[in-house]
Amino acid sequence: MKIGIIGAGNIGGNLTRRLTSLGHDVSVANSRGPQTLTELAEETGATAVRVEDAARGAEIVVVTVPVKAVPNLPSGLLDGAAEGVAVVDTGNYYPKQRDGRIDAIEDEGLTESRWTERQIGHAVIKAFNGTFAQDLLDRARPEGSTDRMALPVAGDDQAAKRKVMALIGEMGFDTVDAGGLDDSWRQQPGTPVYGLRADSKGVTEALAAAAPERGPEFRG
Ligand SMILES: NC(=O)c1ccc[n+]([C@@H]2O[C@H](COP(=O)([O-])OP(=O)(O)OC[C@H]3O[C@@H](n4cnc5c(N)ncnc54)[C@H](OP(=O)(O)O)[C@@H]3O)[C@@H](O)[C@H]2O)c1
């Protein structure tokens, strides 16, 4: 599958590694330009591209940049993507440590991914946001393994969600449907499922145990 990855840091880099190892055709971009990604490209066989070109022909595009950088992404980010492209958002809002205060998230009560969706102008599927980057490489397991982890996946576009869940399954993880994007507060930072290494049952229980209030450490 042709996959575009926007952001080549902890998560974007390891998604590039894992997805190329499965034989996918990955294009990867960062903020500084493809000439700064030659090492990752050589290591993985991915194609380093400009952000503007990352989505070209892609069936899945992953946006994995700091939340504060989302408004800086170029308009037309998804131009040229395959019809029905599924856009994955891995983002987490860290107002104190990194992102600064985003009023629409805190005052309007938008989920973090709904805010991102509005910024980029395309529906998103929230996935990988609570997964440690290293786990993408170290904790992948064949289907049916007793220690296979499950990841929550939220989003409104059912076809896109199915596509992303299938890809995560192929990557070595079970998935739990965490509902629509307005339910995705259940997997944001500070919730029981965030960073949890558990199977589908554990993830389902953790999602159900979440409280909607944003804790003080996650307010700007
Ligand atoms: N680290 C984790 O384990 C983890 C786990 C789950 C979710 N997340 C979330 O996923 C997101 C990415 O996290 P990360 O740890 O991978 O971040 P990171 O290591 O800081 O990497 C961020 C990447 O985004 C790129 N970037 C920044 N602004 C950009 C722009 N305007 N256009 C294109 N690329 C841009 C950076 O490019 P340059 O290299 O050129 O600066 C860098 O490659 C965050 O929201 C984070 O909270 C992280």
Ligand as a Chemical Component Dictionary entry (heavy atoms), coordinates in Angstrom:
data_LIG
# 
_chem_comp.id                   LIG 
_chem_comp.type                 NON-POLYMER 
_chem_comp.pdbx_formal_charge   0 
_chem_comp.three_letter_code    LIG 
# 
loop_
_chem_comp_atom.comp_id 
_chem_comp_atom.atom_id 
_chem_comp_atom.alt_atom_id 
_chem_comp_atom.type_symbol 
_chem_comp_atom.charge 
_chem_comp_atom.model_Cartn_x 
_chem_comp_atom.model_Cartn_y 
_chem_comp_atom.model_Cartn_z 
_chem_comp_atom.pdbx_ordinal 
LIG N1  N1  N 0  6.957  9.944  21.160 1  
LIG C1  C1  C 0  6.008  9.068  21.369 2  
LIG O1  O1  O 0  6.280  7.939  21.866 3  
LIG C2  C2  C 0  4.593  9.400  20.976 4  
LIG C3  C3  C 0  3.665  8.389  21.121 5  
LIG C4  C4  C 0  2.376  8.599  20.665 6  
LIG C5  C5  C 0  2.012  9.814  20.146 7  
LIG N2  N2  N 1  2.916  10.825 20.057 8  
LIG C6  C6  C 0  2.427  12.103 19.514 9  
LIG O2  O2  O 0  2.671  12.080 18.103 10 
LIG C7  C7  C 0  3.098  13.379 17.643 11 
LIG C8  C8  C 0  4.515  13.251 17.122 12 
LIG O3  O3  O 0  5.347  12.852 18.214 13 
LIG P1  P1  P 0  6.880  12.519 18.057 14 
LIG O4  O4  O 0  7.356  12.115 19.420 15 
LIG O5  O5  O -1 7.107  11.614 16.905 16 
LIG O6  O6  O 0  7.452  13.970 17.704 17 
LIG P2  P2  P 0  8.950  14.409 17.378 18 
LIG O7  O7  O 0  9.893  13.275 17.669 19 
LIG O8  O8  O 0  9.166  15.723 18.008 20 
LIG O9  O9  O 0  8.918  14.571 15.784 21 
LIG C9  C9  C 0  8.105  15.529 15.192 22 
LIG C10 C10 C 0  8.291  15.467 13.692 23 
LIG O10 O10 O 0  7.373  16.389 13.118 24 
LIG C11 C11 C 0  8.047  17.133 12.134 25 
LIG N3  N3  N 0  7.406  18.415 11.922 26 
LIG C12 C12 C 0  7.236  19.440 12.778 27 
LIG N4  N4  N 0  6.604  20.460 12.187 28 
LIG C13 C13 C 0  6.364  20.072 10.926 29 
LIG C14 C14 C 0  5.778  20.691 9.798  30 
LIG N5  N5  N 0  5.257  21.925 9.859  31 
LIG N6  N6  N 0  5.749  20.019 8.637  32 
LIG C15 C15 C 0  6.253  18.767 8.549  33 
LIG N7  N7  N 0  6.823  18.114 9.575  34 
LIG C16 C16 C 0  6.881  18.770 10.746 35 
LIG C17 C17 C 0  9.446  17.281 12.672 36 
LIG O11 O11 O 0  10.303 17.663 11.623 37 
LIG P3  P3  P 0  11.832 18.063 11.896 38 
LIG O12 O12 O 0  12.533 16.809 12.299 39 
LIG O13 O13 O 0  12.286 18.596 10.579 40 
LIG O14 O14 O 0  11.805 19.074 13.002 41 
LIG C18 C18 C 0  9.687  15.872 13.204 42 
LIG O15 O15 O 0  10.114 15.030 12.177 43 
LIG C19 C19 C 0  2.972  14.298 18.856 44 
LIG O16 O16 O 0  1.701  14.915 18.882 45 
LIG C20 C20 C 0  3.127  13.343 20.033 46 
LIG O17 O17 O 0  2.506  13.841 21.206 47 
LIG C21 C21 C 0  4.194  10.632 20.455 48 
# 
loop_
_chem_comp_bond.comp_id 
_chem_comp_bond.atom_id_1 
_chem_comp_bond.atom_id_2 
_chem_comp_bond.value_order 
_chem_comp_bond.pdbx_ordinal 
LIG N1  C1  SING 1  
LIG C1  O1  DOUB 2  
LIG C1  C2  SING 3  
LIG C2  C3  SING 4  
LIG C2  C21 DOUB 5  
LIG C3  C4  DOUB 6  
LIG C4  C5  SING 7  
LIG C5  N2  DOUB 8  
LIG N2  C6  SING 9  
LIG N2  C21 SING 10 
LIG C6  O2  SING 11 
LIG C6  C20 SING 12 
LIG O2  C7  SING 13 
LIG C7  C8  SING 14 
LIG C7  C19 SING 15 
LIG C8  O3  SING 16 
LIG O3  P1  SING 17 
LIG P1  O4  DOUB 18 
LIG P1  O5  SING 19 
LIG P1  O6  SING 20 
LIG O6  P2  SING 21 
LIG P2  O7  DOUB 22 
LIG P2  O8  SING 23 
LIG P2  O9  SING 24 
LIG O9  C9  SING 25 
LIG C9  C10 SING 26 
LIG C10 O10 SING 27 
LIG C10 C18 SING 28 
LIG O10 C11 SING 29 
LIG C11 N3  SING 30 
LIG C11 C17 SING 31 
LIG N3  C12 SING 32 
LIG N3  C16 SING 33 
LIG C12 N4  DOUB 34 
LIG N4  C13 SING 35 
LIG C13 C14 SING 36 
LIG C13 C16 DOUB 37 
LIG C14 N5  SING 38 
LIG C14 N6  DOUB 39 
LIG N6  C15 SING 40 
LIG C15 N7  DOUB 41 
LIG N7  C16 SING 42 
LIG C17 O11 SING 43 
LIG C17 C18 SING 44 
LIG O11 P3  SING 45 
LIG P3  O12 DOUB 46 
LIG P3  O13 SING 47 
LIG P3  O14 SING 48 
LIG C18 O15 SING 49 
LIG C19 O16 SING 50 
LIG C19 C20 SING 51 
LIG C20 O17 SING 52 
# 
